[in-house]
């Protein structure tokens, strides 16, 4: 269970943490605040829905180091970097490493809230895509090796006749395999089957 999305705030400045908590909670969004990256890691469990509002400069593990730690552990929580004017270069590096946005201090409240809403929407889309990929993977696991071959050829655009020649079987046999593939993959059309193949391969995002 990922639970209700939460905005996680990690900043060593207590006044800033409290200010951000008040602002975000005023919109009805749940907030958890932490004074350091280590404190956040000690309390966050992977899979929790939400986004991370992260100060780039902190004692101990920096914001960029925390971002790298999450990436190495395949924790895809969307990250918004909070940066001072002198840290824009660091913020740009954070963006290149996967952060969804960076906000400069002093920031406009509405701009920050919009960034948070966008990050939460992004997180929701990514989680939905992960669920979809898992469902497709489970269906693919039900296919026999020959059905996999037929599906690959079908989704490459080959005709039944071309598949039959390639596999050294009759067109009727290909039709039977193709029908079982459509049934096991729960695909209502060839276009739907192609889309499933693309999602499974990571070529499209849902």
Wavefront OBJ file of the C-alpha trace (Angstrom):
o trace
v 0.000 0.000 0.000
v 1.411 3.392 -0.980
v -1.097 5.308 1.183
v -2.187 8.899 0.741
v 0.446 10.997 -1.084
v 2.668 12.951 1.285
v 4.906 15.968 0.667
v 8.223 15.186 2.363
v 10.253 18.282 3.279
v 13.966 17.910 4.061
v 15.669 21.132 5.169
v 18.100 21.831 8.010
v 16.549 25.288 8.609
v 13.807 24.786 11.219
v 12.099 28.103 10.406
v 11.989 27.160 6.710
v 10.624 23.687 7.539
v 7.852 25.152 9.662
v 7.011 27.775 7.053
v 6.812 25.150 4.301
v 4.749 22.841 6.499
v 2.208 25.586 7.215
v 2.002 26.625 3.553
v 1.543 23.106 2.196
v -0.885 22.003 4.909
v -3.008 25.093 4.206
v -3.933 23.444 0.882
v -4.936 20.167 2.555
v -1.864 18.187 1.494
v -0.244 15.976 4.176
v 3.321 17.000 5.068
v 6.225 15.355 6.889
v 9.314 17.418 7.730
v 12.881 16.322 8.461
v 15.964 18.257 9.508
v 18.456 16.099 7.634
v 18.761 13.543 4.873
v 19.603 10.858 7.432
v 16.446 11.609 9.427
v 14.367 11.326 6.267
v 15.949 8.001 5.279
v 15.348 6.619 8.768
v 11.627 7.338 8.487
v 10.746 6.878 4.810
v 9.767 3.456 3.550
v 10.191 2.727 -0.169
v 6.991 2.771 -2.146
v 5.371 5.607 -0.186
v 3.506 7.879 -2.593
v 4.245 11.596 -2.706
v 7.109 13.928 -3.560
v 10.253 15.236 -1.910
v 10.971 18.928 -1.336
v 14.709 19.000 -0.783
v 17.165 21.716 0.260
v 20.293 21.456 -1.862
v 22.750 22.534 0.875
v 22.616 20.732 4.219
v 25.159 19.573 6.807
v 26.056 15.901 6.436
v 24.429 14.347 3.401
v 23.577 17.110 0.914
v 20.418 17.290 -1.140
v 22.268 16.070 -4.227
v 23.771 13.163 -2.279
v 20.333 12.178 -1.000
v 18.965 12.358 -4.538
v 21.778 10.077 -5.704
v 21.136 7.658 -2.836
v 17.457 7.375 -3.773
v 18.325 6.785 -7.441
v 20.827 4.034 -6.563
v 18.137 2.273 -4.534
v 15.535 2.661 -7.315
v 13.358 4.934 -5.181
v 11.594 7.070 -7.792
v 10.058 9.665 -5.488
v 9.812 12.916 -7.515
v 12.297 15.497 -6.188
v 11.882 19.289 -6.123
v 15.086 21.090 -5.229
v 15.005 24.254 -3.083
v 17.996 26.432 -3.867
v 19.547 29.767 -2.971
v 20.761 32.105 -5.722
v 24.323 30.808 -5.437
v 23.259 27.198 -5.897
v 21.558 27.370 -9.283
v 24.376 25.376 -10.897
v 23.851 22.623 -8.341
v 20.110 22.733 -8.965
v 20.663 22.331 -12.697
v 22.824 19.278 -12.005
v 20.008 17.927 -9.839
v 17.581 18.397 -12.729
v 19.920 16.498 -15.044
v 19.980 13.721 -12.446
v 16.194 13.433 -12.484
v 14.760 16.171 -10.252
v 11.405 17.369 -11.599
v 11.902 21.056 -10.710
v 13.929 23.531 -8.704
v 12.655 26.534 -6.788
v 14.838 29.520 -5.931
v 14.698 31.272 -2.565
v 12.883 33.496 -1.900
v 10.119 31.670 -3.731
v 6.596 32.567 -4.746
v 4.169 30.498 -2.689
v 1.825 29.704 -5.566
v 4.719 28.736 -7.846
v 5.963 26.316 -5.201
v 2.497 24.830 -4.658
v 2.031 24.380 -8.406
v 5.378 22.612 -8.598
v 4.316 20.285 -5.771
v 0.979 19.535 -7.458
v 2.799 18.737 -10.705
v 5.237 16.456 -8.866
v 2.384 14.586 -7.142
v 0.577 14.168 -10.483
v 3.826 12.872 -12.032
v 4.233 10.392 -9.171
v 0.668 9.150 -9.666
v 1.253 8.631 -13.400
v 4.504 6.763 -12.777
v 2.870 4.478 -10.229
v 0.002 3.733 -12.596
v 2.535 2.884 -15.318
v 4.455 0.569 -12.971
v 1.209 -1.248 -12.155
v 0.370 -1.540 -15.845
v 3.824 -2.922 -16.668
v 3.552 -5.475 -13.873
v 0.169 -6.646 -15.193
v 1.544 -6.981 -18.738
v 4.611 -8.846 -17.455
v 2.342 -11.318 -15.626
v 0.405 -11.968 -18.849
v 3.604 -12.371 -20.862
v 4.758 -14.990 -18.354
v 1.723 -17.109 -19.306
v 2.835 -17.369 -22.949
v 4.711 -20.413 -24.234
v 8.061 -19.826 -26.007
v 6.372 -20.316 -29.386
v 3.582 -17.876 -28.446
v 6.273 -15.335 -27.508
v 7.800 -15.770 -30.955
v 4.449 -15.294 -32.646
v 3.653 -12.221 -30.532
v 7.027 -10.670 -31.365
v 6.480 -11.193 -35.067
v 2.863 -9.998 -34.964
v 3.807 -6.799 -33.135
v 6.610 -6.213 -35.662
v 3.900 -6.040 -38.311
v 4.460 -9.377 -40.039
v 1.538 -11.153 -41.709
v 0.390 -14.648 -40.775
v 1.922 -15.942 -44.000
v 5.301 -14.318 -43.240
v 5.240 -15.710 -39.693
v 4.373 -19.177 -40.990
v 7.321 -19.125 -43.392
v 9.653 -17.787 -40.702
v 8.678 -20.472 -38.201
v 8.265 -23.289 -40.691
v 4.639 -23.957 -39.764
v 1.292 -23.592 -41.510
v -0.693 -20.359 -41.574
v -3.469 -22.179 -39.708
v -1.042 -22.999 -36.894
v -0.008 -19.326 -36.749
v -3.672 -18.300 -36.521
v -4.167 -20.661 -33.575
v -1.073 -19.330 -31.777
v -2.127 -15.760 -32.499
v -5.595 -16.372 -31.072
v -4.097 -17.797 -27.869
v -1.737 -14.821 -27.594
v -4.640 -12.379 -27.902
v -6.589 -14.342 -25.298
v -3.755 -14.674 -22.760
v -2.720 -11.018 -23.176
v -6.389 -9.952 -22.952
v -5.898 -7.786 -26.016
v -9.051 -6.665 -27.780
v -7.246 -5.650 -30.951
v -3.896 -5.820 -32.707
v -3.292 -2.158 -31.818
v -3.803 -2.961 -28.130
v -1.374 -5.876 -28.349
v 1.251 -3.660 -30.011
v 0.798 -1.034 -27.282
v 1.284 -3.671 -24.582
v 4.516 -4.786 -26.242
v 5.757 -1.192 -26.374
v 4.862 -0.549 -22.718
v 6.576 -3.782 -21.645
v 9.728 -2.777 -23.511
v 9.693 0.741 -22.047
v 9.302 2.380 -25.444
v 6.108 4.186 -24.444
v 4.887 5.512 -21.095
v 1.376 4.149 -20.789
l 1 2 3 4 5 6 7 8 9 10 11 12 13 14 15 16 17 18 19 20 21 22 23 24 25 26 27 28 29 30 31 32 33 34 35 36 37 38 39 40 41 42 43 44 45 46 47 48 49 50 51 52 53 54 55 56 57 58 59 60 61 62 63 64 65 66 67 68 69 70 71 72 73 74 75 76 77 78 79 80 81 82 83 84 85 86 87 88 89 90 91 92 93 94 95 96 97 98 99 100 101 102 103 104 105 106 107 108 109 110 111 112 113 114 115 116 117 118 119 120 121 122 123 124 125 126 127 128 129 130 131 132 133 134 135 136 137 138 139 140 141 142 143 144 145 146 147 148 149 150 151 152 153 154 155 156 157 158 159 160 161 162 163 164 165 166 167 168 169 170 171 172 173 174 175 176 177 178 179 180 181 182 183 184 185 186 187 188 189 190 191 192 193 194 195 196 197 198 199 200 201 202 203 204 205 206
